[in-house]
């Protein structure tokens, strides 16, 4: 379902929007939809405090890990061995 949105702009602002849309070879409606989607992506999807809480919880886990050089050598040896049977 689509919903119509009406926005009242003064003549100067509308002219700027028309120029911006034209420069991107878009209709004004397409330019506005694109701009609204871009603005929406900039809004954090969740509370920053919650994100920090999750990161701190994850950092509290201790998982075994190898030396980075040893892991890279194992990966490289796998590449040289060729495809698995």
N, C-alpha and C positions, 0 to 999 in steps of 0.2 A: 504494500500500500504506500502511496506517495502522499505527502502532505505539502501543501503550498505554504511558503513563508513570504510574508510581505515585510519589506524593510524600506523605511522612508529615508531618502538621502537628498542632500541639497544638490543643485545643478553642478557645482564644481566637483564635488566628490564623485558624482555619477560619471562625469566626463573623465575623471582619472581612472575609474574602474573600467570604462569602455576602452580607454587607451591601453590599459594593462592587459585586458582580454585580447584586444586586437593584436598586440605585440606577441602574444603567445598563440595566436591563431585559434582562439577559443571564442565561443559565445560568452556573453556576460554571465548567463546562468551557469555554464560549465566552469567558468573562472571562479565564480562565487562558491560553487560546490567544492572545487579543488581547494580553494583558500580555507573554507570552513573545515575540511578534513585535515588539512595541514595544521591548523590552529588546534584542533582537537587532539592531534598526536602529541602536541607539546605539553598538554595537561597530564600530570602524573596519574597513572592508573590506580595507584593506591597510596596510602599514607606513607610518608618517608620513614616515620618511626617504625612502622611494621617491617619495612624493607631492612632497616638496620637490625631489628630484632632477629629476622631470619638469617641474615649474614652472620651475626654473632653466634647463633645456635649452630650453624653449619661449621663455623671456625672451631667450635668446641670438640668436634669429632676428630679422632686420630686414626688415619688410615695408613697402612703400610705403603711405603714408596721407595723406589730404587733411586740410585744416583742417576741424574739426567744423562750423563755421558754413557752409562751402561744401557739405559733404555734406548737411547738413540742408536747405539751399536747393534742392539738386538733388532730394532726396526730395520736398520740398513741391511743386516744379514738376511732378514726375511725377504727383502727386495731382491737380493742377489740370488737367493735360492730358487726363485721362479715361482710359478703358480702352484698351488696345492694340488695334490693328485685328485 
